[in-house]
Amino acid sequence: MEVNSDSLKNILTLRYDPSFEPLLPKQRWENFQEKKSSNYLDVIENTIENTFKKYEKSLTQKPVISLSSGIDSTLVLTLLRNLYPDTTINSISVSFSESLDESPQAKKIAENFQTNHHVITIENFLENLPEAISIVGAPFWDLHWYEVAKSAKSLGNLLISGDGGDELFGGYTFRYKKFNSLVSRNSTPFEKIQSYIACHKRDWVSDQVNVFGKKSNFLWDDIFLHLKPYFDNPLEPLNQVFLADFNGKLLHNMSPIYNKFHNHFNLDYLAPILSDELISFATHIPIQQKYDSKTNNGKLLLRQILKKYGVLDLVTTKKQGFSINTVNLWKSYGQKLCNLFLVDGQIVKAGWINSGWIKKYIHEKEPKPEIVNKFLGLLAFEIWFRIFISKDMKSHEKLNV
């Protein structure tokens, strides 16, 4: 194995690698052309239930559902329990130390649907990073699904999730409002790409070019070129965002990475929102059925289904994003670990990463979230490098300070 410069630059800028083999069908702009329907809710509900029926044998043997307090997983659990009222269901949620804790709300949802609920409490999010990276084979840091899959395997053989709801039904409302304020229908593709990147501020830093060593040869032009097909087409600007979102982190991070964990733990996996049938339908749903720009609410259709079943009030309807507080993580474990591994790191000595950038920010006590996230990305790259390139680190080693 060797360092792929393009993969490295994309992972440390977009937090996904376009060279990762997708498991889901890549979407073209034509797939997001809007088509009106008179029965959106029935199609969505029936399609999810039909997907469940294909797994009926496994669903009678204590399935495990990843349950946050959000709309997607609650919707999936609602329809699963409605279809199989007597099935024993295990549910799991994750609680990160010193972060927004959604597990109490998830527990209430679990109680409502009579599942056996389990909370995974993670004190040091980075502790098992070497093992998670060794399974994935790539330098990603946001690998919380390792903990979910490992815990699910102790409870059953089928893991169910609500993945895909954000990308298909308009869940990233914290980005849509900003994007709409920055663009118009007359904006050029380049202007829309700039605006799209501006809405992903936690994924890159203002001096991004200075993160990389000469060996990496980082250019923003390469990032723009990758994103251009998603914004150089006749779609409405927000549909272009949906297109880019689907073909981004979902296609080349979440889906393939989760699959590696499922294979490692010998788990079957079901994400009914991401069935081929529902993807084909949902991508064509008009923007107005997904997102209300006046109220900045998304997932409008999914909310209506939850309201129909009388459980909308149970969920946290505001999108929380990745719920670990990385600044608090920096204070408790991250800064010490980055000091230990990066100041004289192998990725610096090999010429991939600029030591000047590390030394500029490594001693900050209150860094911006994007600075912390970048350090976590560099830490993951260093761990990956030591496992796969220099081979002087073992996957079972723990990151503790």
C-alpha positions as CSV (number, residue, x, y, z in Angstrom):
1,M,0.0,0.0,0.0
2,E,1.2,3.6,-0.7
3,V,-0.1,7.1,-0.1
4,N,-2.5,8.2,-2.8
5,S,-2.0,12.0,-3.0
6,D,-5.5,12.7,-4.5
7,S,-7.2,10.6,-1.9
8,L,-5.4,12.3,0.9
9,K,-6.2,15.8,-0.4
10,N,-9.9,14.9,-0.8
11,I,-10.2,13.2,2.6
12,L,-8.6,16.2,4.4
13,T,-10.7,18.7,2.5
14,L,-14.1,17.1,1.7
15,R,-14.0,14.3,4.2
16,Y,-14.6,11.7,1.6
17,D,-12.6,10.0,-1.1
18,P,-14.1,9.9,-4.6
19,S,-11.9,6.9,-5.5
20,F,-13.8,4.8,-2.9
21,E,-15.9,2.2,-4.8
22,P,-19.6,3.2,-4.2
23,L,-22.1,0.7,-3.1
24,L,-25.1,2.9,-4.0
25,P,-25.9,4.1,-7.6
26,K,-24.2,7.3,-8.4
27,Q,-26.7,10.0,-9.3
28,R,-26.7,12.2,-12.4
29,W,-28.3,15.6,-12.6
30,E,-31.1,14.1,-14.6
31,N,-32.0,12.0,-11.6
32,F,-32.9,15.1,-9.6
33,Q,-35.2,16.6,-12.2
34,E,-38.5,17.2,-10.3
35,K,-41.6,15.1,-10.9
36,K,-44.9,15.8,-9.2
37,S,-46.9,13.1,-7.5
38,S,-50.3,13.0,-5.8
39,N,-49.2,10.4,-3.2
40,Y,-45.7,11.1,-1.9
41,L,-46.5,9.8,1.6
42,D,-48.0,6.5,0.5
43,V,-45.1,5.7,-1.9
44,I,-42.5,6.5,0.8
45,E,-44.3,4.4,3.5
46,N,-45.1,1.5,1.2
47,T,-41.6,1.4,-0.3
48,I,-40.0,1.2,3.2
49,E,-42.5,-1.5,4.3
50,N,-41.8,-3.5,1.1
51,T,-38.1,-3.3,1.8
52,F,-38.8,-4.7,5.3
53,K,-40.7,-7.6,3.9
54,K,-37.7,-8.6,1.8
55,Y,-35.9,-9.1,5.1
56,E,-38.8,-10.7,6.9
57,K,-36.9,-13.8,8.1
58,S,-34.1,-11.7,9.6
59,L,-36.6,-9.3,11.2
60,T,-38.2,-12.0,13.3
61,Q,-34.8,-12.7,15.0
62,K,-34.2,-9.7,17.2
63,P,-33.1,-7.0,14.8
64,V,-31.0,-4.1,16.1
65,I,-31.8,-0.5,15.1
66,S,-29.4,2.4,15.5
67,L,-31.7,5.0,17.2
68,S,-30.9,8.6,17.5
69,S,-33.5,11.1,18.6
70,G,-33.9,12.3,15.0
71,I,-36.5,11.9,12.3
72,D,-34.9,9.2,10.1
73,S,-34.3,6.5,12.6
74,T,-37.6,7.2,14.4
75,L,-39.5,6.9,11.1
76,V,-37.8,3.6,10.3
77,L,-38.6,2.3,13.8
78,T,-42.2,3.5,13.6
79,L,-42.8,1.6,10.3
80,L,-40.9,-1.5,11.5
81,R,-43.0,-1.7,14.7
82,N,-46.2,-1.0,12.8
83,L,-45.5,-3.9,10.5
84,Y,-44.2,-6.3,13.1
85,P,-45.9,-5.4,16.4
86,D,-44.8,-8.5,18.3
87,T,-41.1,-8.7,17.1
88,T,-38.4,-8.3,19.7
89,I,-36.4,-5.3,18.7
90,N,-33.1,-4.1,20.2
91,S,-32.2,-0.4,19.8
92,I,-28.9,1.3,20.5
93,S,-27.8,4.9,20.7
94,V,-24.4,6.6,21.3
95,S,-23.5,9.0,24.0
96,F,-20.2,11.0,23.6
97,S,-18.4,12.4,26.6
98,E,-18.9,16.2,27.0
99,S,-21.1,16.4,23.9
100,L,-24.8,17.0,23.2
101,D,-26.4,13.8,24.5
102,E,-29.4,12.6,22.5
103,S,-29.6,9.3,24.3
104,P,-32.2,10.3,26.9
105,Q,-34.6,11.4,24.1
106,A,-33.8,8.2,22.1
107,K,-34.6,6.2,25.2
108,K,-38.1,7.8,25.4
109,I,-38.6,6.9,21.7
110,A,-37.4,3.3,22.4
111,E,-39.9,3.1,25.4
112,N,-42.7,4.3,23.2
113,F,-42.0,1.4,20.7
114,Q,-41.1,-1.1,23.4
115,T,-37.6,-1.9,22.2
116,N,-34.8,-3.2,24.4
117,H,-32.7,-0.1,24.5
118,H,-28.9,0.1,25.0
119,V,-26.7,3.2,25.3
120,I,-23.1,3.1,24.1
121,T,-21.2,5.5,26.3
122,I,-17.9,6.7,24.8
123,E,-15.4,8.6,27.0
124,N,-12.4,8.8,24.7
125,F,-13.7,8.9,21.1
126,L,-10.2,8.4,19.8
127,E,-9.2,5.4,21.8
128,N,-10.1,2.7,19.2
129,L,-9.1,4.8,16.2
130,P,-6.2,2.4,15.2
131,E,-8.5,-0.6,15.0
132,A,-11.2,1.3,13.2
133,I,-8.7,2.7,10.7
134,S,-7.2,-0.8,10.2
135,I,-10.7,-2.1,9.3
136,V,-11.5,0.7,6.9
137,G,-8.0,0.9,5.4
138,A,-8.2,4.6,4.9
139,P,-7.3,7.7,7.1
140,F,-10.7,8.8,8.3
141,W,-11.2,10.0,11.9
142,D,-15.0,10.2,12.1
143,L,-15.5,6.4,12.5
144,H,-18.1,6.3,15.2
145,W,-19.9,3.6,13.3
146,Y,-17.2,1.2,14.4
147,E,-18.7,1.4,17.9
148,V,-22.3,1.0,16.6
149,A,-21.5,-2.1,14.6
150,K,-19.4,-3.7,17.3
151,S,-22.2,-3.2,19.9
152,A,-24.9,-4.3,17.4
153,K,-23.1,-7.6,16.8
154,S,-23.4,-8.4,20.5
155,L,-27.2,-8.1,20.2
156,G,-28.1,-9.6,16.9
157,N,-27.1,-10.2,13.3
158,L,-29.2,-7.5,11.5
159,L,-28.4,-3.8,12.0
160,I,-31.0,-1.3,10.7
161,S,-30.5,2.4,10.3
162,G,-32.2,5.6,9.0
163,D,-29.3,6.5,6.8
164,G,-30.1,8.5,3.7
165,G,-32.8,10.7,5.1
166,D,-30.7,13.8,5.2
167,E,-29.5,13.4,1.6
168,L,-32.8,12.4,0.0
169,F,-35.3,14.4,2.0
170,G,-33.5,17.6,2.8
171,G,-32.0,17.2,6.3
172,Y,-29.0,19.5,6.1
173,T,-31.0,22.6,6.8
174,F,-28.1,24.3,8.7
175,R,-26.4,24.5,5.3
176,Y,-29.4,25.2,2.9
177,K,-30.2,28.6,4.5
178,K,-26.6,29.8,4.1
179,F,-26.3,28.5,0.6
180,N,-29.5,30.1,-0.5
181,S,-28.3,33.4,0.9
182,L,-25.1,33.2,-1.2
183,V,-26.4,32.2,-4.6
184,S,-29.1,33.0,-7.2
185,R,-30.2,31.3,-10.3
186,N,-27.8,33.6,-12.2
187,S,-24.8,32.5,-10.2
188,T,-22.1,30.8,-12.2
189,P,-21.1,27.2,-11.5
190,F,-17.9,28.4,-9.9
191,E,-19.8,30.8,-7.6
192,K,-22.1,28.0,-6.5
193,I,-19.2,25.7,-5.8
194,Q,-17.6,28.4,-3.7
195,S,-20.8,28.8,-1.8
196,Y,-21.2,25.1,-1.4
197,I,-17.7,24.8,0.1
198,A,-18.4,27.8,2.3
199,C,-21.3,25.8,3.8
200,H,-18.9,23.0,4.8
201,K,-16.7,25.2,6.9
202,R,-16.0,22.5,9.5
203,D,-14.3,20.3,6.8
204,W,-11.5,22.7,5.8
205,V,-9.5,25.6,7.2
206,S,-8.9,29.1,5.8
207,D,-5.2,28.3,5.2
208,Q,-6.0,24.8,3.8
209,V,-3.1,25.1,1.3
210,N,-0.6,25.4,4.2
211,V,-1.7,22.1,5.7
212,F,0.0,20.1,3.0
213,G,3.6,19.5,2.3
214,K,5.2,19.9,-1.1
215,K,4.8,16.2,-1.8
216,S,1.0,16.6,-1.7
217,N,0.7,19.4,-4.3
218,F,-2.6,20.6,-3.0
219,L,-4.7,22.9,-5.3
220,W,-8.2,24.2,-4.7
221,D,-8.7,24.0,-8.5
222,D,-8.7,20.2,-8.2
223,I,-11.5,20.3,-5.6
224,F,-13.5,22.7,-7.8
225,L,-13.0,20.4,-10.8
226,H,-14.4,17.4,-8.9
227,L,-17.5,19.4,-7.8
228,K,-18.1,21.1,-11.1
229,P,-20.5,18.4,-12.7
230,Y,-22.9,18.9,-9.7
231,F,-23.3,22.6,-10.3
232,D,-22.9,22.9,-14.0
233,N,-26.3,21.7,-15.1
234,P,-29.9,23.0,-15.5
235,L,-31.1,22.1,-12.0
236,E,-32.3,24.6,-9.4
237,P,-29.3,25.5,-7.1
238,L,-30.7,23.7,-4.1
239,N,-31.3,20.5,-6.1
240,Q,-27.6,20.8,-7.2
241,V,-26.7,20.8,-3.5
242,F,-28.8,17.6,-3.0
243,L,-27.0,16.1,-6.0
244,A,-23.6,17.0,-4.6
245,D,-24.5,15.8,-1.1
246,F,-25.7,12.4,-2.4
247,N,-22.6,11.9,-4.5
248,G,-20.3,13.1,-1.8
249,K,-20.0,11.9,1.8
250,L,-22.9,9.4,1.5
251,L,-21.6,7.7,-1.6
252,H,-17.8,7.8,-0.9
253,N,-17.6,7.8,2.9
254,M,-20.6,6.6,4.9
255,S,-21.8,3.8,2.7
256,P,-18.5,2.1,1.9
257,I,-17.0,2.7,5.3
258,Y,-20.1,1.3,7.1
259,N,-20.0,-1.7,4.8
260,K,-16.4,-2.5,5.9
261,F,-17.5,-2.5,9.5
262,H,-20.5,-4.7,8.8
263,N,-18.3,-7.2,6.9
264,H,-15.7,-7.1,9.7
265,F,-18.3,-7.9,12.4
266,N,-20.3,-10.3,10.1
267,L,-23.4,-8.2,10.3
268,D,-26.3,-7.9,7.8
269,Y,-27.3,-4.3,7.3
270,L,-30.6,-2.7,6.2
271,A,-31.0,1.0,5.4
272,P,-34.6,1.0,4.0
273,I,-34.5,4.7,3.0
274,L,-31.5,3.9,0.7
275,S,-33.3,1.1,-1.2
276,D,-32.9,1.5,-4.9
277,E,-36.7,2.0,-5.2
278,L,-36.9,4.8,-2.7
279,I,-33.8,6.5,-4.1
280,S,-35.3,6.5,-7.6
281,F,-38.5,8.0,-6.3
282,A,-37.1,10.5,-3.7
283,T,-34.5,12.2,-5.9
284,H,-37.3,13.4,-8.2
285,I,-39.4,14.9,-5.4
286,P,-39.7,18.7,-5.7
287,I,-37.7,20.9,-3.4
288,Q,-40.8,22.4,-1.8
289,Q,-41.9,18.9,-0.6
290,K,-38.5,18.5,1.2
291,Y,-37.5,21.9,2.5
292,D,-39.4,25.0,3.6
293,S,-37.0,28.0,3.1
294,K,-39.3,30.3,5.2
295,T,-39.1,28.2,8.3
296,N,-35.8,26.5,7.5
297,N,-37.4,23.1,8.1
298,G,-36.5,20.0,6.2
299,K,-37.7,16.4,5.7
300,L,-41.3,17.8,5.4
301,L,-42.7,14.5,4.0
302,L,-41.1,12.4,6.7
303,R,-42.4,14.7,9.4
304,Q,-45.9,14.2,8.0
305,I,-45.6,10.4,8.2
306,L,-44.5,10.7,11.8
307,K,-47.3,13.1,12.6
308,K,-49.7,10.5,11.1
309,Y,-48.5,8.0,13.6
310,G,-48.6,10.5,16.4
311,V,-44.9,10.4,17.2
312,L,-43.6,13.6,15.7
313,D,-43.4,15.3,19.1
314,L,-41.0,12.6,20.3
315,V,-38.2,13.5,18.0
316,T,-35.5,16.1,17.9
317,T,-36.5,17.9,14.7
318,K,-33.5,20.1,14.5
319,K,-30.5,18.6,12.6
320,Q,-27.7,18.1,15.1
321,G,-25.0,17.1,12.6
322,F,-22.1,15.0,13.9
323,S,-23.0,15.2,17.6
324,I,-19.5,14.8,19.2
325,N,-18.2,18.1,20.5
326,T,-14.7,18.1,18.9
327,V,-13.5,21.2,20.8
328,N,-14.2,19.4,24.1
329,L,-12.6,16.3,22.7
330,W,-9.5,18.4,21.9
331,K,-9.3,19.6,25.5
332,S,-9.7,16.2,27.0
333,Y,-7.7,13.9,24.7
334,G,-7.2,15.4,21.2
335,Q,-4.5,18.0,21.9
336,K,-2.3,15.7,23.9
337,L,-2.6,12.9,21.3
338,C,-1.8,15.3,18.4
339,N,1.2,16.6,20.4
340,L,2.4,13.1,20.8
341,F,1.9,11.9,17.3
342,L,2.1,14.9,15.0
343,V,4.8,17.3,16.1
344,D,7.5,14.9,15.0
345,G,5.1,12.8,12.9
346,Q,6.0,10.4,10.2
347,I,3.7,12.2,7.8
348,V,5.6,15.4,8.3
349,K,9.0,13.7,7.9
350,A,7.8,12.0,4.7
351,G,6.8,15.4,3.2
352,W,3.1,14.9,3.0
353,I,2.1,17.4,5.7
354,N,3.5,20.8,6.6
355,S,5.1,20.9,10.1
356,G,4.6,24.7,10.1
357,W,0.9,24.4,10.1
358,I,0.9,21.9,13.0
359,K,3.3,24.1,15.1
360,K,1.1,27.2,14.4
361,Y,-2.0,25.7,16.0
362,I,-1.0,22.8,18.2
363,H,-0.8,24.8,21.4
364,E,-4.2,26.6,21.1
365,K,-6.5,26.1,24.0
366,E,-9.6,27.3,22.3
367,P,-9.2,26.5,18.6
368,K,-12.0,26.9,16.1
369,P,-13.9,23.6,15.4
370,E,-12.5,23.4,11.9
371,I,-8.9,23.6,13.3
372,V,-9.7,20.7,15.7
373,N,-11.3,18.7,12.9
374,K,-8.2,19.2,10.7
375,F,-6.0,18.0,13.5
376,L,-8.2,14.9,13.9
377,G,-7.9,14.3,10.2
378,L,-4.1,14.6,10.4
379,L,-4.0,12.3,13.5
380,A,-6.0,9.7,11.5
381,F,-3.6,10.0,8.6
382,E,-0.6,9.5,10.9
383,I,-2.2,6.4,12.5
384,W,-3.0,5.0,9.1
385,F,0.6,5.8,7.9
386,R,2.1,3.9,10.9
387,I,-0.2,0.9,10.4
388,F,0.0,0.5,6.6
389,I,3.2,2.3,5.5
390,S,5.8,2.2,8.1
391,K,4.1,-0.8,9.8
392,D,5.3,0.1,13.3
393,M,1.9,0.4,14.9
394,K,-0.6,-2.4,15.5
395,S,-4.3,-2.2,15.0
396,H,-5.0,-3.3,18.6
397,E,-3.1,-0.4,20.2
398,K,-5.3,2.1,22.1
399,L,-4.9,5.9,21.9
400,N,-4.8,6.9,25.6
401,V,-3.0,9.8,27.3
